Amino acid sequence: MPKSFLDRYQTGECEAVWEDLVSLGPGVRHELYVADARAVARETMRRARRNVEMLIGKLEQLNYGFLDSYNSAHKELERLDKLEGAWRFPSAWLIESRESWRGYFALGMIEVYQTRSESPENVLQAIELAPEHKVAMLSDWGTALMGSGLLTGAYPKFIEASALDEKAFIPQVNMSAIRLRQARRGEPTLDQAVLHAAKAESLQAGTGAYNLACAAAQSRDRAGVEKWLTISAEHGYPRHRQTVVMDADFQSVVSELWFAELLDKLYPA
């Protein structure tokens, strides 16, 4: 199962993650990526702020002469405080769009990430206001729940989205990812992971291949890993060898010579 951009960022793949996000271009706003991309952006800015505060504190201890820039730095930090306050209590800056389904939905997504709520009232209100966008909202809702570790809450959202649009491959990819993660925990869900990934692959070539490779790796099926990881790489995912190496699903085969040779073939230096 591919790790999220945020998981990869937090485990040290900072530059590679941003390269992947930039390479997506406008596609980064696709429902498959947008929630994860925003989480990476927030984490990047959180780290940047922490580093700036650390530098200011250390320079103050050295009696560094900031001149006007000292006041400017603190003014910028005060401005960040206000922005963070708006993020924690977003009603004020979304009030004008409160009657818009987008406004309600944005509030609901913030609630999911901040409180780990599985059924925020604002999301339900957004769906009521714009039922024509229900499939996309269900997919985003499920993705947010996945990002918060609420797998049992996320899965039904993708089930419902898939039932509403049988040609949508994204719910199938995400349901496969959930079942792969649960299989790693010892739950009997690997067969379901394969079924969902195969369905995604049948709907759009390349979309289910990586998860099929992950399932094969969990089963120690060398032929399956070679086949599906090759197909996935041919469709442009993942872009970096390190993404595969660090994926928990491949840990059972990552030390095998044949697997290293496969990665050498797919990701030549």
Kinemage of the C-alpha trace (Angstrom):
@kinemage 1
@onewidth
@group {chain A} dominant
@subgroup {mainchain}
@vectorlist {calphas} color= white
{ca met a 1} P 0.000 0.000 0.000
{ca pro a 2} L 1.500 3.371 -0.917
{ca lys a 3} L 2.248 5.570 2.042
{ca ser a 4} L 0.550 8.938 2.122
{ca phe a 5} L 2.545 12.035 1.177
{ca leu a 6} L 2.330 13.142 4.818
{ca asp a 7} L 3.627 9.797 6.128
{ca arg a 8} L 6.535 9.956 3.704
{ca tyr a 9} L 7.259 13.591 4.605
{ca gln a 10} L 7.298 12.810 8.319
{ca thr a 11} L 9.667 9.870 7.816
{ca gly a 12} L 12.278 11.961 6.017
{ca glu a 13} L 11.327 11.996 2.321
{ca cys a 14} L 10.787 15.763 2.393
{ca glu a 15} L 12.394 16.670 -0.937
{ca ala a 16} L 10.994 13.646 -2.762
{ca val a 17} L 7.474 14.400 -1.508
{ca trp a 18} L 7.602 17.992 -2.732
{ca glu a 19} L 9.019 16.838 -6.080
{ca asp a 20} L 6.065 14.482 -6.442
{ca leu a 21} L 3.553 17.160 -5.449
{ca val a 22} L 5.015 19.698 -7.871
{ca ser a 23} L 5.118 17.116 -10.665
{ca leu a 24} L 1.363 16.644 -10.309
{ca gly a 25} L 0.801 20.226 -11.462
{ca pro a 26} L -2.901 21.183 -11.366
{ca gly a 27} L -3.613 17.508 -10.701
{ca val a 28} L -2.583 18.040 -7.078
{ca arg a 29} L -6.091 19.434 -6.550
{ca his a 30} L -7.619 16.111 -7.601
{ca glu a 31} L -9.662 14.497 -4.839
{ca leu a 32} L -7.144 11.660 -4.684
{ca tyr a 33} L -4.352 14.020 -3.577
{ca val a 34} L -5.679 17.348 -2.291
{ca ala a 35} L -6.317 16.473 1.367
{ca asp a 36} L -2.912 14.797 1.693
{ca ala a 37} L -1.158 17.673 -0.109
{ca arg a 38} L -2.715 20.219 2.245
{ca ala a 39} L -1.573 18.178 5.230
{ca val a 40} L 2.016 18.258 3.894
{ca ala a 41} L 1.812 22.025 3.345
{ca arg a 42} L 0.593 22.574 6.911
{ca glu a 43} L 3.358 20.377 8.318
{ca thr a 44} L 5.975 22.219 6.234
{ca met a 45} L 4.794 25.594 7.521
{ca arg a 46} L 4.656 24.287 11.095
{ca arg a 47} L 8.286 23.201 10.838
{ca ala a 48} L 9.285 26.496 9.220
{ca arg a 49} L 7.680 28.457 12.045
{ca arg a 50} L 9.373 26.299 14.667
{ca asn a 51} L 12.762 26.876 13.036
{ca val a 52} L 12.221 30.647 12.824
{ca glu a 53} L 11.215 30.803 16.486
{ca met a 54} L 14.280 28.765 17.432
{ca leu a 55} L 16.588 31.059 15.469
{ca ile a 56} L 15.091 34.194 17.009
{ca gly a 57} L 15.461 32.733 20.504
{ca lys a 58} L 19.085 31.710 19.991
{ca leu a 59} L 19.997 35.055 18.428
{ca glu a 60} L 18.351 36.878 21.319
{ca gln a 61} L 20.505 34.862 23.741
{ca leu a 62} L 23.583 36.041 21.813
{ca asn a 63} L 22.383 39.673 22.070
{ca tyr a 64} L 22.223 39.848 18.299
{ca gly a 65} L 21.338 43.302 16.954
{ca phe a 66} L 18.123 42.752 15.004
{ca leu a 67} L 17.472 46.470 14.293
{ca asp a 68} L 14.121 46.765 12.465
{ca ser a 69} L 14.103 43.149 11.362
{ca tyr a 70} L 13.661 42.059 14.976
{ca asn a 71} L 10.324 43.824 15.230
{ca ser a 72} L 9.394 42.614 11.778
{ca ala a 73} L 10.032 39.014 12.775
{ca his a 74} L 7.797 39.288 15.812
{ca lys a 75} L 5.105 41.015 13.793
{ca glu a 76} L 5.179 38.123 11.336
{ca leu a 77} L 4.862 35.644 14.191
{ca glu a 78} L 1.909 37.606 15.558
{ca arg a 79} L 0.334 37.446 12.103
{ca leu a 80} L 0.866 33.675 12.065
{ca asp a 81} L -0.806 33.450 15.461
{ca lys a 82} L -3.881 35.150 14.027
{ca leu a 83} L -3.908 32.863 10.992
{ca glu a 84} L -3.563 29.799 13.204
{ca gly a 85} L -6.437 31.078 15.293
{ca ala a 86} L -8.533 31.391 12.161
{ca trp a 87} L -7.637 27.822 11.237
{ca arg a 88} L -8.635 26.509 14.668
{ca phe a 89} L -11.844 28.527 14.651
{ca pro a 90} L -12.640 28.817 10.945
{ca ser a 91} L -16.267 29.976 11.148
{ca ala a 92} L -15.245 33.621 11.024
{ca trp a 93} L -13.420 33.423 7.706
{ca leu a 94} L -15.941 31.045 6.161
{ca ile a 95} L -19.016 32.943 7.297
{ca glu a 96} L -19.610 34.522 3.894
{ca ser a 97} L -19.716 31.101 2.247
{ca arg a 98} L -21.705 29.530 5.057
{ca glu a 99} L -24.713 28.972 2.819
{ca ser a 100} L -22.488 27.392 0.159
{ca trp a 101} L -21.965 23.641 0.219
{ca arg a 102} L -18.251 24.297 -0.184
{ca gly a 103} L -18.218 26.348 3.002
{ca tyr a 104} L -19.974 23.650 4.985
{ca phe a 105} L -17.769 20.962 3.510
{ca ala a 106} L -14.557 22.860 4.311
{ca leu a 107} L -15.687 23.277 7.910
{ca gly a 108} L -16.488 19.586 8.098
{ca met a 109} L -13.085 18.535 6.788
{ca ile a 110} L -11.336 20.768 9.306
{ca glu a 111} L -13.435 19.168 12.037
{ca val a 112} L -12.390 15.676 10.918
{ca tyr a 113} L -8.687 16.525 11.086
{ca gln a 114} L -8.912 18.460 14.340
{ca thr a 115} L -11.366 16.392 16.368
{ca arg a 116} L -11.305 13.032 14.521
{ca ser a 117} L -15.069 13.255 14.207
{ca glu a 118} L -16.411 10.563 11.858
{ca ser a 119} L -19.745 12.293 11.149
{ca pro a 120} L -19.346 16.083 11.207
{ca glu a 121} L -22.691 17.837 10.836
{ca asn a 122} L -21.220 20.332 8.364
{ca val a 123} L -20.375 17.582 5.861
{ca leu a 124} L -23.882 16.200 6.069
{ca gln a 125} L -25.227 19.709 5.476
{ca ala a 126} L -22.956 20.123 2.440
{ca ile a 127} L -24.227 16.866 0.943
{ca glu a 128} L -27.818 17.963 1.532
{ca leu a 129} L -27.149 21.273 -0.238
{ca ala a 130} L -25.313 19.750 -3.214
{ca pro a 131} L -26.301 16.092 -3.713
{ca glu a 132} L -24.876 16.246 -7.255
{ca his a 133} L -21.399 16.434 -5.673
{ca lys a 134} L -22.033 13.647 -3.193
{ca val a 135} L -19.620 11.143 -4.742
{ca ala a 136} L -16.702 13.594 -4.625
{ca met a 137} L -17.551 14.673 -1.087
{ca leu a 138} L -17.830 11.085 0.116
{ca ser a 139} L -14.411 10.327 -1.404
{ca asp a 140} L -12.822 13.385 0.228
{ca trp a 141} L -14.543 12.552 3.504
{ca gly a 142} L -13.209 9.013 3.401
{ca thr a 143} L -9.711 10.261 2.530
{ca ala a 144} L -9.773 12.645 5.504
{ca leu a 145} L -10.841 9.823 7.807
{ca met a 146} L -8.057 7.628 6.419
{ca gly a 147} L -5.558 10.426 7.052
{ca ser a 148} L -6.768 10.569 10.648
{ca gly a 149} L -6.369 6.820 11.077
{ca leu a 150} L -10.119 6.168 11.215
{ca leu a 151} L -10.136 3.237 8.802
{ca thr a 152} L -13.393 1.652 9.923
{ca gly a 153} L -15.147 4.983 9.465
{ca ala a 154} L -13.530 5.670 6.087
{ca tyr a 155} L -14.399 2.379 4.393
{ca pro a 156} L -18.219 2.860 4.333
{ca lys a 157} L -17.782 6.292 2.731
{ca phe a 158} L -15.930 4.736 -0.186
{ca ile a 159} L -18.475 1.912 -0.398
{ca glu a 160} L -21.272 4.472 -0.724
{ca ala a 161} L -19.342 6.556 -3.272
{ca ser a 162} L -18.665 3.456 -5.352
{ca ala a 163} L -22.317 2.435 -5.243
{ca leu a 164} L -23.341 5.883 -6.502
{ca asp a 165} L -20.769 5.873 -9.314
{ca glu a 166} L -19.721 2.398 -10.409
{ca lys a 167} L -17.153 3.868 -12.819
{ca ala a 168} L -15.265 5.765 -10.096
{ca phe a 169} L -11.877 4.130 -9.546
{ca ile a 170} L -10.681 6.291 -6.637
{ca pro a 171} L -13.001 4.718 -4.039
{ca gln a 172} L -11.788 1.294 -5.127
{ca val a 173} L -8.131 2.328 -4.741
{ca asn a 174} L -8.777 3.704 -1.275
{ca met a 175} L -10.795 0.695 -0.133
{ca ser a 176} L -7.927 -1.491 -1.293
{ca ala a 177} L -5.469 0.648 0.670
{ca ile a 178} L -7.577 0.317 3.815
{ca arg a 179} L -7.820 -3.459 3.494
{ca leu a 180} L -4.062 -3.711 2.883
{ca arg a 181} L -3.338 -1.764 6.050
{ca gln a 182} L -5.735 -3.949 8.027
{ca ala a 183} L -4.154 -7.091 6.541
{ca arg a 184} L -0.775 -5.969 7.833
{ca arg a 185} L -2.318 -5.898 11.287
{ca gly a 186} L -3.293 -9.526 10.919
{ca glu a 187} L -6.915 -9.029 9.890
{ca pro a 188} L -8.282 -11.362 7.151
{ca thr a 189} L -8.767 -8.583 4.596
{ca leu a 190} L -6.125 -9.290 1.952
{ca asp a 191} L -8.552 -10.924 -0.486
{ca gln a 192} L -10.783 -7.852 -0.317
{ca ala a 193} L -7.765 -5.621 -0.935
{ca val a 194} L -7.032 -7.568 -4.107
{ca leu a 195} L -10.651 -7.398 -5.287
{ca his a 196} L -10.834 -3.623 -4.846
{ca ala a 197} L -7.454 -3.040 -6.511
{ca ala a 198} L -8.398 -5.288 -9.429
{ca lys a 199} L -11.661 -3.376 -9.831
{ca ala a 200} L -9.783 -0.066 -9.917
{ca glu a 201} L -7.366 -1.486 -12.478
{ca ser a 202} L -10.279 -2.614 -14.662
{ca leu a 203} L -11.793 0.870 -14.513
{ca gln a 204} L -8.554 2.708 -15.333
{ca ala a 205} L -5.290 0.990 -16.175
{ca gly a 206} L -2.505 1.641 -13.694
{ca thr a 207} L -4.659 2.829 -10.807
{ca gly a 208} L -4.816 -0.492 -8.984
{ca ala a 209} L -1.461 -1.922 -10.006
{ca tyr a 210} L 0.569 -0.667 -7.054
{ca asn a 211} L -1.877 -2.025 -4.485
{ca leu a 212} L -1.934 -5.338 -6.345
{ca ala a 213} L 1.864 -5.405 -6.057
{ca cys a 214} L 1.550 -4.642 -2.342
{ca ala a 215} L -0.906 -7.497 -1.875
{ca ala a 216} L 1.406 -9.828 -3.778
{ca ala a 217} L 4.299 -8.806 -1.539
{ca gln a 218} L 2.255 -9.564 1.568
{ca ser a 219} L 1.618 -13.020 0.073
{ca arg a 220} L 5.297 -13.354 -0.943
{ca asp a 221} L 4.145 -13.855 -4.536
{ca arg a 222} L 7.247 -12.939 -6.530
{ca ala a 223} L 5.573 -13.160 -9.936
{ca gly a 224} L 2.721 -10.922 -8.777
{ca val a 225} L 5.087 -8.323 -7.351
{ca glu a 226} L 7.150 -8.237 -10.549
{ca lys a 227} L 4.091 -7.985 -12.783
{ca trp a 228} L 2.124 -5.340 -10.926
{ca leu a 229} L 5.004 -3.169 -9.751
{ca thr a 230} L 6.242 -3.047 -13.342
{ca ile a 231} L 2.809 -2.007 -14.607
{ca ser a 232} L 2.518 0.611 -11.861
{ca ala a 233} L 5.939 2.064 -12.683
{ca glu a 234} L 5.035 2.168 -16.378
{ca his a 235} L 2.069 4.360 -15.438
{ca gly a 236} L 4.291 6.725 -13.457
{ca tyr a 237} L 3.809 5.610 -9.875
{ca pro a 238} L 5.750 5.682 -7.730
{ca arg a 239} L 8.270 8.138 -9.118
{ca his a 240} L 10.976 7.233 -6.614
{ca arg a 241} L 12.540 3.906 -5.674
{ca gln a 242} L 12.650 4.995 -2.039
{ca thr a 243} L 8.853 5.103 -1.898
{ca val a 244} L 8.755 1.367 -2.599
{ca val a 245} L 11.627 0.522 -0.267
{ca met a 246} L 10.006 2.323 2.652
{ca asp a 247} L 6.521 0.910 2.053
{ca ala a 248} L 5.590 -1.468 4.875
{ca asp a 249} L 3.888 -3.839 2.444
{ca phe a 250} L 7.217 -4.671 0.787
{ca gln a 251} L 9.193 -5.329 3.955
{ca ser a 252} L 8.886 -9.090 3.529
{ca val a 253} L 10.692 -8.968 0.175
{ca val a 254} L 12.811 -5.824 0.358
{ca ser a 255} L 15.960 -7.758 1.323
{ca glu a 256} L 15.571 -10.288 -1.495
{ca leu a 257} L 18.110 -10.120 -4.349
{ca trp a 258} L 15.415 -10.474 -7.026
{ca phe a 259} L 13.530 -7.519 -5.572
{ca ala a 260} L 16.627 -5.308 -5.610
{ca glu a 261} L 17.238 -6.322 -9.238
{ca leu a 262} L 13.624 -5.476 -10.085
{ca leu a 263} L 13.981 -2.012 -8.536
{ca asp a 264} L 17.267 -1.507 -10.412
{ca lys a 265} L 15.409 -2.268 -13.621
{ca leu a 266} L 12.435 -0.024 -12.846
{ca tyr a 267} L 14.474 2.839 -11.367
{ca pro a 268} L 17.867 2.894 -13.076
{ca ala a 269} L 20.410 5.257 -11.566
